[in-house]
Amino acid sequence: MTLRHGLVALALAVGLAGCAPIISAFADEPEANSGPPISDIHVKAQPVVLNPDHPANIAVGKLTYVAGYELVADDRRFGGLSSLIIAPDGSSVTAISDRGFWVWMQLQHDGDKVTGIGDAKLGVLGNRSVFPLTKKEADSESLALDQDGSYLVGFEEVHRIWRYPPVPDKPGPEAMSGTPSEVRMPGLLQRAKDNESLEDLTVLQDGRILAALESPIPGERENHAWLINKDQNVEDLFYDAKDGYHPTDLTVLPNGDVMSVERRYEPLFDIRARFRIIKLSAIKPGAHLDGQLIAEIKSPLTVDNMEGLASRKAADGSTLIYVVSDDNYSALQRTLLMEFRLDKDAD
């Protein structure tokens, strides 16, 4: 029995009332926003199958499993990955952590299939002042790459979106260790729940930013969302979550439509993820977004606290989907990176 399996058994033995203290007790959270600005790290990728009971099963809904790995690094700051973007050619992924770090990982391939992790870096998110971010200020939950090469990072608890402009002599995610500017957001955002806020962020093909909350603002029934134009004019719309699910990330598909990943997360008892596609034509001011259900992942399939989502066009024209889980720096959870191919009839 592995350490994780033993801890799960222990947690189950004490029942629901005791779960939160046990999970907290086995968390190994680093100090937020700590360490050198940028560090080289080593990430080990251990393969996982989609269905442990039937390893040959690679289909779930309109997704086909390509590859998946549990990621473990030699730096205790690695973990808590909450959002994901991928290079157009699939050569690397960039993620942000809910402790104020960014992570860049080179992907190794056999064709389109990810086979491992090569070089990797971990950096500290830059601040707008000379003082380091506090744990509450460092809770970065959403990430998008804008058309000008700047990185957009959404934070909860202290609700905001920061823009990290590209650095000419240091292309790529190292820009996120620089000084950000603030993206204008409506005052309504400040009414969002502290820990259920800006989980969802992407840039549409026409340059508008789409941002959505993980949960409704108190007093509202649907998750508030916003379209932010290039002139920073902000327009309201809603994301219609259902069945106890919460949206945790967005990605723009190669055809311009948007895919969301949603989670239903009751630690140790009911952990699920599902994917929906929202047509671009439906994304407009005042809309109530309700996409087509593509797939649902639940026990006995491999699943964890799925929070990050990315997509790209493969060499054969198909769409590849990548999803990452947030392990909350807990021994009871895993950092999973999973790759799927979207069925052509769902595109």
Buried (B, 14 or more C-beta within 10 A) or exposed (E): EEEBEEBBEEBBEEEEEEBEEBBEEBBEBBEBBBBEEBBEBEBEBEEBBBBEEEEEBBEBBBBBBBBBBBBBBEBEBBBBBBBBBBBEEBEBBBBBBBBBBBBBBBBEBEEBEBEBBEEBBBBBBBBEEEEBBBBEBBBBBBBBBBEEBBBBBBBBBBBBBBBBBBBEEEEBBBBBBBEBEEBEBEEBBEBBBEEBBBBBBBBBBEEBBBBBBBBBBEEBEBBBBBBBEEEEEBBEBBBBBEEEBBBBBBBBBBEEBBBBBBBBBEBBEEBBBBBBBBEBEBBEEEBEBBBEBBBBBEEEBBBBBBBBBBBBBBEEEBBBBBBBBBBBBBBBBBBBBBBBBBBEEBB
